């Protein structure tokens, strides 16, 4: 898919989200990356082979529970 140099990381790699944007639709909540990954605003992903990566937002400091 990727035609530029250096090539984007493949969809199977851990750093797949660092690929270049091909299409960005914030009003719809998704972006298409050069490696074919659909990246959603909730941090979920749809890989080109149909696998789903569940949202993986880190918890904000106000949501982290600590022992007293």
PQR file of N, CA, C, O and H, with PARSE charges and radii, in Angstrom:
ATOM      1  N   UNK A   1       0.806  -1.199   0.000 -0.4000 1.5000
ATOM      2  CA  UNK A   1       0.000   0.000   0.000 -0.0000 2.0000
ATOM      3  C   UNK A   1       0.853   1.269   0.000  0.5500 1.7000
ATOM      4  O   UNK A   1       0.631   2.180  -0.798 -0.5500 1.4000
ATOM      5  N   UNK A   2       1.807   1.313   0.884 -0.4000 1.5000
ATOM      6  CA  UNK A   2       2.619   2.503   1.097 -0.0000 2.0000
ATOM      7  C   UNK A   2       3.589   2.711  -0.078  0.5500 1.7000
ATOM      8  O   UNK A   2       4.360   1.814  -0.419 -0.5500 1.4000
ATOM      9  H   UNK A   2       1.987   0.573   1.532  0.4000 1.0000
ATOM     10  N   UNK A   3       3.542   3.894  -0.687 -0.4000 1.5000
ATOM     11  CA  UNK A   3       4.375   4.192  -1.847 -0.0000 2.0000
ATOM     12  C   UNK A   3       5.492   5.203  -1.556  0.5500 1.7000
ATOM     13  O   UNK A   3       6.252   5.540  -2.464 -0.5500 1.4000
ATOM     14  H   UNK A   3       2.916   4.623  -0.410  0.4000 1.0000
ATOM     15  N   UNK A   4       5.609   5.687  -0.337 -0.4000 1.5000
ATOM     16  CA  UNK A   4       6.621   6.708  -0.039 -0.0000 2.0000
ATOM     17  C   UNK A   4       7.775   6.096   0.765  0.5500 1.7000
ATOM     18  O   UNK A   4       7.700   4.962   1.236 -0.5500 1.4000
ATOM     19  H   UNK A   4       4.992   5.413   0.400  0.4000 1.0000
ATOM     20  N   UNK A   5       8.843   6.890   0.904 -0.4000 1.5000
ATOM     21  CA  UNK A   5      10.031   6.459   1.642 -0.0000 2.0000
ATOM     22  C   UNK A   5      10.257   7.402   2.805  0.5500 1.7000
ATOM     23  O   UNK A   5      10.108   8.609   2.620 -0.5500 1.4000
ATOM     24  H   UNK A   5       8.904   7.812   0.521  0.4000 1.0000
ATOM     25  N   UNK A   6      10.600   6.939   3.972 -0.4000 1.5000
ATOM     26  CA  UNK A   6      10.601   5.529   4.351 -0.0000 2.0000
ATOM     27  C   UNK A   6       9.173   5.023   4.426  0.5500 1.7000
ATOM     28  O   UNK A   6       8.251   5.797   4.684 -0.5500 1.4000
ATOM     29  H   UNK A   6      10.720   5.957   4.122  0.4000 1.0000
ATOM     30  N   UNK A   7       8.981   3.727   4.203 -0.4000 1.5000
ATOM     31  CA  UNK A   7       7.622   3.189   4.215 -0.0000 2.0000
ATOM     32  C   UNK A   7       7.015   3.216   5.618  0.5500 1.7000
ATOM     33  O   UNK A   7       7.722   3.167   6.624 -0.5500 1.4000
ATOM     34  H   UNK A   7       9.730   3.099   3.994  0.4000 1.0000
ATOM     35  N   UNK A   8       5.707   3.293   5.649 -0.4000 1.5000
ATOM     36  CA  UNK A   8       4.990   3.268   6.923 -0.0000 2.0000
ATOM     37  C   UNK A   8       5.080   1.884   7.545  0.5500 1.7000
ATOM     38  O   UNK A   8       5.264   0.900   6.829 -0.5500 1.4000
ATOM     39  H   UNK A   8       5.133   3.333   4.831  0.4000 1.0000
ATOM     40  N   UNK A   9       4.955   1.792   8.860 -0.4000 1.5000
ATOM     41  CA  UNK A   9       4.942   0.483   9.508 -0.0000 2.0000
ATOM     42  C   UNK A   9       3.716  -0.307   9.042  0.5500 1.7000
ATOM     43  O   UNK A   9       2.644   0.269   8.855 -0.5500 1.4000
ATOM     44  H   UNK A   9       4.805   2.592   9.441  0.4000 1.0000
ATOM     45  N   UNK A  10       3.867  -1.608   8.855 -0.4000 1.5000
ATOM     46  CA  UNK A  10       2.726  -2.415   8.409 -0.0000 2.0000
ATOM     47  C   UNK A  10       1.637  -2.487   9.475  0.5500 1.7000
ATOM     48  O   UNK A  10       1.877  -2.208  10.650 -0.5500 1.4000
ATOM     49  H   UNK A  10       4.738  -2.076   9.007  0.4000 1.0000
ATOM     50  N   UNK A  11       0.448  -2.862   9.046 -0.4000 1.5000
ATOM     51  CA  UNK A  11      -0.704  -2.936   9.944 -0.0000 2.0000
ATOM     52  C   UNK A  11      -0.499  -3.941  11.065  0.5500 1.7000
ATOM     53  O   UNK A  11      -1.137  -3.828  12.112 -0.5500 1.4000
ATOM     54  H   UNK A  11       0.253  -3.089   8.092  0.4000 1.0000
ATOM     55  N   UNK A  12       0.366  -4.911  10.873 -0.4000 1.5000
ATOM     56  CA  UNK A  12       0.603  -5.944  11.881 -0.0000 2.0000
ATOM     57  C   UNK A  12       1.589  -5.511  12.962  0.5500 1.7000
ATOM     58  O   UNK A  12       1.707  -6.189  13.983 -0.5500 1.4000
ATOM     59  H   UNK A  12       0.884  -5.003  10.022  0.4000 1.0000
ATOM     60  N   UNK A  13       2.289  -4.417  12.769 -0.4000 1.5000
ATOM     61  CA  UNK A  13       3.311  -4.014  13.728 -0.0000 2.0000
ATOM     62  C   UNK A  13       2.723  -3.221  14.888  0.5500 1.7000
ATOM     63  O   UNK A  13       1.638  -2.649  14.779 -0.5500 1.4000
ATOM     64  H   UNK A  13       2.193  -3.867  11.939  0.4000 1.0000
ATOM     65  N   UNK A  14       3.443  -3.194  15.987 -0.4000 1.5000
ATOM     66  CA  UNK A  14       2.984  -2.503  17.192 -0.0000 2.0000
ATOM     67  C   UNK A  14       2.892  -0.986  16.990  0.5500 1.7000
ATOM     68  O   UNK A  14       2.090  -0.325  17.650 -0.5500 1.4000
ATOM     69  H   UNK A  14       4.325  -3.658  16.076  0.4000 1.0000
ATOM     70  N   UNK A  15       3.700  -0.433  16.091 -0.4000 1.5000
ATOM     71  CA  UNK A  15       3.689   1.017  15.858 -0.0000 2.0000
ATOM     72  C   UNK A  15       2.849   1.413  14.644  0.5500 1.7000
ATOM     73  O   UNK A  15       3.109   2.443  14.022 -0.5500 1.4000
ATOM     74  H   UNK A  15       4.352  -0.970  15.555  0.4000 1.0000
ATOM     75  N   UNK A  16       1.837   0.600  14.301 -0.4000 1.5000
ATOM     76  CA  UNK A  16       1.003   0.832  13.119 -0.0000 2.0000
ATOM     77  C   UNK A  16       0.328   2.200  13.123  0.5500 1.7000
ATOM     78  O   UNK A  16       0.051   2.747  12.056 -0.5500 1.4000
ATOM     79  H   UNK A  16       1.626  -0.237  14.806  0.4000 1.0000
ATOM     80  N   UNK A  17       0.057   2.767  14.303 -0.4000 1.5000
ATOM     81  CA  UNK A  17      -0.626   4.055  14.393 -0.0000 2.0000
ATOM     82  C   UNK A  17       0.246   5.226  13.940  0.5500 1.7000
ATOM     83  O   UNK A  17      -0.261   6.336  13.782 -0.5500 1.4000
ATOM     84  H   UNK A  17       0.282   2.323  15.170  0.4000 1.0000
ATOM     85  N   UNK A  18       1.538   5.003  13.728 -0.4000 1.5000
ATOM     86  CA  UNK A  18       2.422   6.084  13.294 -0.0000 2.0000
ATOM     87  C   UNK A  18       2.466   6.219  11.773  0.5500 1.7000
ATOM     88  O   UNK A  18       3.228   7.034  11.252 -0.5500 1.4000
ATOM     89  H   UNK A  18       1.950   4.101  13.856  0.4000 1.0000
ATOM     90  N   UNK A  19       1.664   5.436  11.053 -0.4000 1.5000
ATOM     91  CA  UNK A  19       1.592   5.557   9.598 -0.0000 2.0000
ATOM     92  C   UNK A  19       0.968   6.901   9.214  0.5500 1.7000
ATOM     93  O   UNK A  19       0.255   7.517  10.006 -0.5500 1.4000
ATOM     94  H   UNK A  19       1.044   4.775  11.476  0.4000 1.0000
ATOM     95  N   UNK A  20       1.246   7.338   8.001 -0.4000 1.5000
ATOM     96  CA  UNK A  20       0.707   8.610   7.525 -0.0000 2.0000
ATOM     97  C   UNK A  20      -0.807   8.548   7.328  0.5500 1.7000
ATOM     98  O   UNK A  20      -1.365   7.502   6.997 -0.5500 1.4000
ATOM     99  H   UNK A  20       1.825   6.838   7.358  0.4000 1.0000
ATOM    100  N   UNK A  21      -1.456   9.689   7.538 -0.4000 1.5000
ATOM    101  CA  UNK A  21      -2.892   9.804   7.286 -0.0000 2.0000
ATOM    102  C   UNK A  21      -3.160   9.845   5.788  0.5500 1.7000
ATOM    103  O   UNK A  21      -2.475  10.551   5.047 -0.5500 1.4000
ATOM    104  H   UNK A  21      -1.004  10.540   7.807  0.4000 1.0000
ATOM    105  N   UNK A  22      -4.148   9.095   5.351 -0.4000 1.5000
ATOM    106  CA  UNK A  22      -4.596   9.141   3.961 -0.0000 2.0000
ATOM    107  C   UNK A  22      -5.907   9.917   3.893  0.5500 1.7000
ATOM    108  O   UNK A  22      -6.113  10.724   2.986 -0.5500 1.4000
ATOM    109  H   UNK A  22      -4.704   8.522   5.953  0.4000 1.0000
ATOM    110  N   UNK A  23      -6.787   9.669   4.854 -0.4000 1.5000
ATOM    111  CA  UNK A  23      -8.072  10.376   4.941 -0.0000 2.0000
ATOM    112  C   UNK A  23      -8.375  10.614   6.414  0.5500 1.7000
ATOM    113  O   UNK A  23      -8.145   9.750   7.260 -0.5500 1.4000
ATOM    114  H   UNK A  23      -6.619   9.014   5.591  0.4000 1.0000
ATOM    115  N   UNK A  24      -8.898  11.805   6.702 -0.4000 1.5000
ATOM    116  CA  UNK A  24      -9.193  12.177   8.091 -0.0000 2.0000
ATOM    117  C   UNK A  24     -10.604  12.749   8.123  0.5500 1.7000
ATOM    118  O   UNK A  24     -10.888  13.749   7.464 -0.5500 1.4000
ATOM    119  H   UNK A  24      -9.085  12.506   6.014  0.4000 1.0000
ATOM    120  N   UNK A  25     -11.485  12.115   8.887 -0.4000 1.5000
ATOM    121  CA  UNK A  25     -12.883  12.550   8.983 -0.0000 2.0000
ATOM    122  C   UNK A  25     -13.278  12.691  10.454  0.5500 1.7000
ATOM    123  O   UNK A  25     -14.005  11.850  10.983 -0.5500 1.4000
ATOM    124  H   UNK A  25     -11.254  11.302   9.422  0.4000 1.0000
ATOM    125  N   UNK A  26     -12.803  13.748  11.118 -0.4000 1.5000
ATOM    126  CA  UNK A  26     -13.102  13.920  12.542 -0.0000 2.0000
ATOM    127  C   UNK A  26     -14.597  14.056  12.814  0.5500 1.7000
ATOM    128  O   UNK A  26     -15.064  13.683  13.890 -0.5500 1.4000
ATOM    129  H   UNK A  26     -12.212  14.431  10.688  0.4000 1.0000
ATOM    130  N   UNK A  27     -15.347  14.582  11.859 -0.4000 1.5000
ATOM    131  CA  UNK A  27     -16.792  14.715  12.058 -0.0000 2.0000
ATOM    132  C   UNK A  27     -17.485  13.360  12.131  0.5500 1.7000
ATOM    133  O   UNK A  27     -18.582  13.246  12.677 -0.5500 1.4000
ATOM    134  H   UNK A  27     -14.968  14.885  10.985  0.4000 1.0000
ATOM    135  N   UNK A  28     -16.837  12.328  11.574 -0.4000 1.5000
ATOM    136  CA  UNK A  28     -17.370  10.968  11.627 -0.0000 2.0000
ATOM    137  C   UNK A  28     -16.616  10.092  12.626  0.5500 1.7000
ATOM    138  O   UNK A  28     -17.035   8.975  12.927 -0.5500 1.4000
ATOM    139  H   UNK A  28     -15.946  12.421  11.129  0.4000 1.0000
ATOM    140  N   UNK A  29     -15.498  10.613  13.137 -0.4000 1.5000
ATOM    141  CA  UNK A  29     -14.762   9.910  14.182 -0.0000 2.0000
ATOM    142  C   UNK A  29     -13.779   8.865  13.709  0.5500 1.7000
ATOM    143  O   UNK A  29     -13.464   7.944  14.463 -0.5500 1.4000
ATOM    144  H   UNK A  29     -15.158  11.521  12.893  0.4000 1.0000
ATOM    145  N   UNK A  30     -13.269   8.973  12.461 -0.4000 1.5000
ATOM    146  CA  UNK A  30     -12.312   7.985  11.990 -0.0000 2.0000
ATOM    147  C   UNK A  30     -11.288   8.598  11.056  0.5500 1.7000
ATOM    148  O   UNK A  30     -11.489   9.671  10.486 -0.5500 1.4000
ATOM    149  H   UNK A  30     -13.525   9.721  11.848  0.4000 1.0000
ATOM    150  N   UNK A  31     -10.171   7.875  10.917 -0.4000 1.5000
ATOM    151  CA  UNK A  31      -9.111   8.234   9.976 -0.0000 2.0000
ATOM    152  C   UNK A  31      -8.605   6.967   9.322  0.5500 1.7000
ATOM    153  O   UNK A  31      -8.591   5.903   9.942 -0.5500 1.4000
ATOM    154  H   UNK A  31     -10.007   7.004  11.380  0.4000 1.0000
ATOM    155  N   UNK A  32      -8.188   7.077   8.063 -0.4000 1.5000
ATOM    156  CA  UNK A  32      -7.579   5.970   7.340 -0.0000 2.0000
ATOM    157  C   UNK A  32      -6.089   6.228   7.259  0.5500 1.7000
ATOM    158  O   UNK A  32      -5.665   7.297   6.818 -0.5500 1.4000
ATOM    159  H   UNK A  32      -8.200   7.941   7.560  0.4000 1.0000
ATOM    160  N   UNK A  33      -5.290   5.259   7.680 -0.4000 1.5000
ATOM    161  CA  UNK A  33      -3.838   5.382   7.629 -0.0000 2.0000
ATOM    162  C   UNK A  33      -3.305   4.733   6.358  0.5500 1.7000
ATOM    163  O   UNK A  33      -3.986   3.916   5.737 -0.5500 1.4000
ATOM    164  H   UNK A  33      -5.634   4.391   8.038  0.4000 1.0000
ATOM    165  N   UNK A  34      -2.107   5.092   5.981 -0.4000 1.5000
ATOM    166  CA  UNK A  34      -1.465   4.601   4.766 -0.0000 2.0000
ATOM    167  C   UNK A  34      -1.332   3.078   4.738  0.5500 1.7000
ATOM    168  O   UNK A  34      -1.324   2.477   3.663 -0.5500 1.4000
ATOM    169  H   UNK A  34      -1.554   5.755   6.485  0.4000 1.0000
ATOM    170  N   UNK A  35      -1.231   2.460   5.897 -0.4000 1.5000
ATOM    171  CA  UNK A  35      -1.070   1.004   5.962 -0.0000 2.0000
ATOM    172  C   UNK A  35      -2.408   0.270   5.947  0.5500 1.7000
ATOM    173  O   UNK A  35      -2.446  -0.945   6.143 -0.5500 1.4000
ATOM    174  H   UNK A  35      -1.238   2.948   6.769  0.4000 1.0000
ATOM    175  N   UNK A  36      -3.513   0.996   5.714 -0.4000 1.5000
ATOM    176  CA  UNK A  36      -4.823   0.376   5.606 -0.0000 2.0000
ATOM    177  C   UNK A  36      -5.589   0.264   6.902  0.5500 1.7000
ATOM    178  O   UNK A  36      -6.687  -0.291   6.918 -0.5500 1.4000
ATOM    179  H   UNK A  36      -3.482   1.983   5.555  0.4000 1.0000
ATOM    180  N   UNK A  37      -5.048   0.770   7.980 -0.4000 1.5000
ATOM    181  CA  UNK A  37      -5.700   0.708   9.285 -0.0000 2.0000
ATOM    182  C   UNK A  37      -6.730   1.834   9.395  0.5500 1.7000
ATOM    183  O   UNK A  37      -6.432   2.989   9.089 -0.5500 1.4000
ATOM    184  H   UNK A  37      -4.155   1.221   7.967  0.4000 1.0000
ATOM    185  N   UNK A  38      -7.934   1.489   9.830 -0.4000 1.5000
ATOM    186  CA  UNK A  38      -8.935   2.495  10.178 -0.0000 2.0000
ATOM    187  C   UNK A  38      -8.770   2.772  11.661  0.5500 1.7000
ATOM    188  O   UNK A  38      -8.895   1.863  12.482 -0.5500 1.4000
ATOM    189  H   UNK A  38      -8.176   0.551  10.079  0.4000 1.0000
ATOM    190  N   UNK A  39      -8.496   4.000  12.005 -0.4000 1.5000
ATOM    191  CA  UNK A  39      -8.268   4.417  13.378 -0.0000 2.0000
ATOM    192  C   UNK A  39      -9.463   5.259  13.815  0.5500 1.7000
ATOM    193  O   UNK A  39      -9.796   6.251  13.166 -0.5500 1.4000
ATOM    194  H   UNK A  39      -8.394   4.738  11.338  0.4000 1.0000
ATOM    195  N   UNK A  40     -10.111   4.863  14.918 -0.4000 1.5000
ATOM    196  CA  UNK A  40     -11.301   5.560  15.396 -0.0000 2.0000
ATOM    197  C   UNK A  40     -10.942   6.486  16.547  0.5500 1.7000
ATOM    198  O   UNK A  40      -9.957   6.258  17.249 -0.5500 1.4000
ATOM    199  H   UNK A  40      -9.841   4.057  15.445  0.4000 1.0000
ATOM    200  N   UNK A  41     -11.740   7.533  16.742 -0.4000 1.5000
ATOM    201  CA  UNK A  41     -11.421   8.536  17.767 -0.0000 2.0000
ATOM    202  C   UNK A  41     -11.427   7.975  19.174  0.5500 1.7000
ATOM    203  O   UNK A  41     -10.822   8.565  20.069 -0.5500 1.4000
ATOM    204  H   UNK A  41     -12.540   7.719  16.172  0.4000 1.0000
ATOM    205  N   UNK A  42     -12.098   6.845  19.398 -0.4000 1.5000
ATOM    206  CA  UNK A  42     -12.068   6.222  20.727 -0.0000 2.0000
ATOM    207  C   UNK A  42     -10.837   5.348  20.914  0.5500 1.7000
ATOM    208  O   UNK A  42     -10.739   4.625  21.906 -0.5500 1.4000
ATOM    209  H   UNK A  42     -12.589   6.366  18.671  0.4000 1.0000
ATOM    210  N   UNK A  43      -9.900   5.401  19.979 -0.4000 1.5000
ATOM    211  CA  UNK A  43      -8.630   4.664  19.906 -0.0000 2.0000
ATOM    212  C   UNK A  43      -8.795   3.206  19.498  0.5500 1.7000
ATOM    213  O   UNK A  43      -7.824   2.449  19.532 -0.5500 1.4000
ATOM    214  H   UNK A  43      -9.980   5.988  19.173  0.4000 1.0000
ATOM    215  N   UNK A  44      -9.996   2.796  19.114 -0.4000 1.5000
ATOM    216  CA  UNK A  44     -10.178   1.479  18.530 -0.0000 2.0000
ATOM    217  C   UNK A  44      -9.639   1.472  17.107  0.5500 1.7000
ATOM    218  O   UNK A  44      -9.456   2.527  16.500 -0.5500 1.4000
ATOM    219  H   UNK A  44     -10.784   3.410  19.087  0.4000 1.0000
ATOM    220  N   UNK A  45      -9.385   0.276  16.577 -0.4000 1.5000
ATOM    221  CA  UNK A  45      -8.835   0.157  15.229 -0.0000 2.0000
ATOM    222  C   UNK A  45      -9.475  -1.012  14.503  0.5500 1.7000
ATOM    223  O   UNK A  45      -9.885  -1.996  15.118 -0.5500 1.4000
ATOM    224  H   UNK A  45      -9.534  -0.581  17.071  0.4000 1.0000
ATOM    225  N   UNK A  46      -9.553  -0.890  13.186 -0.4000 1.5000
ATOM    226  CA  UNK A  46      -9.966  -1.978  12.323 -0.0000 2.0000
ATOM    227  C   UNK A  46      -8.813  -2.212  11.366  0.5500 1.7000
ATOM    228  O   UNK A  46      -8.453  -1.326  10.592 -0.5500 1.4000
ATOM    229  H   UNK A  46      -9.220  -0.090  12.686  0.4000 1.0000
ATOM    230  N   UNK A  47      -8.227  -3.416  11.417 -0.4000 1.5000
ATOM    231  CA  UNK A  47      -7.082  -3.739  10.573 -0.0000 2.0000
ATOM    232  C   UNK A  47      -7.554  -4.197   9.203  0.5500 1.7000
ATOM    233  O   UNK A  47      -8.696  -4.635   9.061 -0.5500 1.4000
ATOM    234  H   UNK A  47      -8.519  -4.136  12.047  0.4000 1.0000
ATOM    235  N   UNK A  48      -6.694  -4.104   8.190 -0.4000 1.5000
ATOM    236  CA  UNK A  48      -7.094  -4.467   6.824 -0.0000 2.0000
ATOM    237  C   UNK A  48      -7.606  -5.906   6.690  0.5500 1.7000
ATOM    238  O   UNK A  48      -8.410  -6.190   5.802 -0.5500 1.4000
ATOM    239  H   UNK A  48      -5.767  -3.748   8.306  0.4000 1.0000
ATOM    240  N   UNK A  49      -7.156  -6.809   7.551 -0.4000 1.5000
ATOM    241  CA  UNK A  49      -7.604  -8.201   7.470 -0.0000 2.0000
ATOM    242  C   UNK A  49      -8.908  -8.441   8.228  0.5500 1.7000
ATOM    243  O   UNK A  49      -9.369  -9.579   8.315 -0.5500 1.4000
ATOM    244  H   UNK A  49      -6.502  -6.579   8.272  0.4000 1.0000
ATOM    245  N   UNK A  50      -9.513  -7.373   8.782 -0.4000 1.5000
ATOM    246  CA  UNK A  50     -10.789  -7.480   9.473 -0.0000 2.0000
ATOM    247  C   UNK A  50     -10.690  -7.635  10.977  0.5500 1.7000
ATOM    248  O   UNK A  50     -11.709  -7.612  11.667 -0.5500 1.4000
ATOM    249  H   UNK A  50      -9.139  -6.449   8.711  0.4000 1.0000
ATOM    250  N   UNK A  51      -9.462  -7.794  11.508 -0.4000 1.5000
ATOM    251  CA  UNK A  51      -9.314  -7.890  12.961 -0.0000 2.0000
ATOM    252  C   UNK A  51      -9.657  -6.554  13.609  0.5500 1.7000
ATOM    253  O   UNK A  51      -9.439  -5.488  13.034 -0.5500 1.4000
ATOM    254  H   UNK A  51      -8.634  -7.813  10.948  0.4000 1.0000
ATOM    255  N   UNK A  52     -10.199  -6.641  14.821 -0.4000 1.5000
ATOM    256  CA  UNK A  52     -10.580  -5.455  15.582 -0.0000 2.0000
ATOM    257  C   UNK A  52      -9.622  -5.299  16.758  0.5500 1.7000
ATOM    258  O   UNK A  52      -9.340  -6.259  17.473 -0.5500 1.4000
ATOM    259  H   UNK A  52     -10.376  -7.507  15.288  0.4000 1.0000
ATOM    260  N   UNK A  53      -9.131  -4.089  16.947 -0.4000 1.5000
ATOM    261  CA  UNK A  53      -8.326  -3.751  18.118 -0.0000 2.0000
ATOM    262  C   UNK A  53      -9.222  -2.888  18.999  0.5500 1.7000
ATOM    263  O   UNK A  53      -9.656  -1.811  18.589 -0.5500 1.4000
ATOM    264  H   UNK A  53      -9.360  -3.309  16.366  0.4000 1.0000
ATOM    265  N   UNK A  54      -9.496  -3.364  20.205 -0.4000 1.5000
ATOM    266  CA  UNK A  54     -10.381  -2.649  21.123 -0.0000 2.0000
ATOM    267  C   UNK A  54      -9.780  -1.299  21.502  0.5500 1.7000
ATOM    268  O   UNK A  54      -8.560  -1.140  21.485 -0.5500 1.4000
ATOM    269  H   UNK A  54      -9.144  -4.239  20.538  0.4000 1.0000
ATOM    270  N   UNK A  55     -10.621  -0.331  21.842 -0.4000 1.5000
ATOM    271  CA  UNK A  55     -10.113   0.968  22.299 -0.0000 2.0000
ATOM    272  C   UNK A  55      -9.127   0.779  23.445  0.5500 1.7000
ATOM    273  O   UNK A  55      -9.308  -0.080  24.307 -0.5500 1.4000
ATOM    274  H   UNK A  55     -11.613  -0.461  21.856  0.4000 1.0000
ATOM    275  N   UNK A  56      -8.078   1.602  23.435 -0.4000 1.5000
ATOM    276  CA  UNK A  56      -7.021   1.470  24.437 -0.0000 2.0000
ATOM    277  C   UNK A  56      -6.574   2.830  24.963  0.5500 1.7000
ATOM    278  O   UNK A  56      -5.381   3.115  25.071 -0.5500 1.4000
ATOM    279  H   UNK A  56      -7.931   2.300  22.734  0.4000 1.0000
ATOM    280  N   UNK A  57      -7.558   3.656  25.284 -0.4000 1.5000
ATOM    281  CA  UNK A  57      -7.246   4.964  25.880 -0.0000 2.0000
ATOM    282  C   UNK A  57      -6.673   4.771  27.270  0.5500 1.7000
ATOM    283  O   UNK A  57      -7.174   3.953  28.041 -0.5500 1.4000
ATOM    284  H   UNK A  57      -8.527   3.424  25.196  0.4000 1.0000
ATOM    285  N   UNK A  58      -5.637   5.508  27.596 -0.4000 1.5000
ATOM    286  CA  UNK A  58      -5.142   5.451  28.982 -0.0000 2.0000
ATOM    287  C   UNK A  58      -6.127   6.174  29.895  0.5500 1.7000
ATOM    288  O   UNK A  58      -6.802   7.113  29.472 -0.5500 1.4000
ATOM    289  H   UNK A  58      -5.229   6.172  26.969  0.4000 1.0000
ATOM    290  N   UNK A  59      -6.205   5.742  31.126 -0.4000 1.5000
ATOM    291  CA  UNK A  59      -7.061   6.415  32.094 -0.0000 2.0000
ATOM    292  C   UNK A  59      -6.464   7.769  32.456  0.5500 1.7000
ATOM    293  O   UNK A  59      -5.248   7.903  32.600 -0.5500 1.4000
ATOM    294  H   UNK A  59      -5.657   4.979  31.470  0.4000 1.0000
ATOM    295  N   UNK A  60      -7.320   8.760  32.599 -0.4000 1.5000
ATOM    296  CA  UNK A  60      -6.868  10.061  33.052 -0.0000 2.0000
ATOM    297  C   UNK A  60      -6.546  10.008  34.543  0.5500 1.7000
ATOM    298  O   UNK A  60      -7.045   9.132  35.249 -0.5500 1.4000
ATOM    299  H   UNK A  60      -8.307   8.651  32.482  0.4000 1.0000
ATOM    300  N   UNK A  61      -5.743  10.907  35.018 -0.4000 1.5000
ATOM    301  CA  UNK A  61      -5.332  10.923  36.418 -0.0000 2.0000
ATOM    302  C   UNK A  61      -6.526  10.981  37.359  0.5500 1.7000
ATOM    303  O   UNK A  61      -6.483  10.419  38.454 -0.5500 1.4000
ATOM    304  H   UNK A  61      -5.338  11.618  34.444  0.4000 1.0000
ATOM    305  N   UNK A  62      -7.601  11.662  36.937 -0.4000 1.5000
ATOM    306  CA  UNK A  62      -8.772  11.763  37.795 -0.0000 2.0000
ATOM    307  C   UNK A  62      -9.558  10.457  37.885  0.5500 1.7000
ATOM    308  O   UNK A  62     -10.407  10.317  38.766 -0.5500 1.4000
ATOM    309  H   UNK A  62      -7.637  12.119  36.047  0.4000 1.0000
ATOM    310  N   UNK A  63      -9.296   9.492  36.990 -0.4000 1.5000
ATOM    311  CA  UNK A  63     -10.003   8.226  36.989 -0.0000 2.0000
ATOM    312  C   UNK A  63      -9.213   7.078  37.619  0.5500 1.7000
ATOM    313  O   UNK A  63      -9.752   5.990  37.823 -0.5500 1.4000
ATOM    314  H   UNK A  63      -8.607   9.605  36.275  0.4000 1.0000
ATOM    315  N   UNK A  64      -7.957   7.315  37.921 -0.4000 1.5000
ATOM    316  CA  UNK A  64      -7.116   6.274  38.499 -0.0000 2.0000
ATOM    317  C   UNK A  64      -7.394   6.183  39.990  0.5500 1.7000
ATOM    318  O   UNK A  64      -7.337   7.182  40.708 -0.5500 1.4000
ATOM    319  H   UNK A  64      -7.519   8.198  37.756  0.4000 1.0000
ATOM    320  N   UNK A  65      -7.697   4.965  40.450 -0.4000 1.5000
ATOM    321  CA  UNK A  65      -7.956   4.763  41.877 -0.0000 2.0000
ATOM    322  C   UNK A  65      -6.660   4.394  42.592  0.5500 1.7000
ATOM    323  O   UNK A  65      -5.881   3.577  42.103 -0.5500 1.4000
ATOM    324  H   UNK A  65      -7.743   4.154  39.867  0.4000 1.0000
ATOM    325  N   UNK A  66      -6.445   4.989  43.723 -0.4000 1.5000
ATOM    326  CA  UNK A  66      -5.262   4.677  44.524 -0.0000 2.0000
ATOM    327  C   UNK A  66      -5.695   4.220  45.910  0.5500 1.7000
ATOM    328  O   UNK A  66      -6.767   4.588  46.390 -0.5500 1.4000
ATOM    329  H   UNK A  66      -7.078   5.653  44.120  0.4000 1.0000
ATOM    330  N   UNK A  67      -4.866   3.432  46.535 -0.4000 1.5000
ATOM    331  CA  UNK A  67      -5.163   2.961  47.891 -0.0000 2.0000
ATOM    332  C   UNK A  67      -4.912   4.112  48.861  0.5500 1.7000
ATOM    333  O   UNK A  67      -3.952   4.867  48.711 -0.5500 1.4000
ATOM    334  H   UNK A  67      -3.995   3.134  46.145  0.4000 1.0000
ATOM    335  N   UNK A  68      -5.766   4.231  49.833 -0.4000 1.5000
ATOM    336  CA  UNK A  68      -5.619   5.313  50.816 -0.0000 2.0000
ATOM    337  C   UNK A  68      -4.799   4.872  52.004  0.5500 1.7000
ATOM    338  O   UNK A  68      -4.576   5.656  52.926 -0.5500 1.4000
ATOM    339  H   UNK A  68      -6.546   3.618  49.955  0.4000 1.0000
TER
END
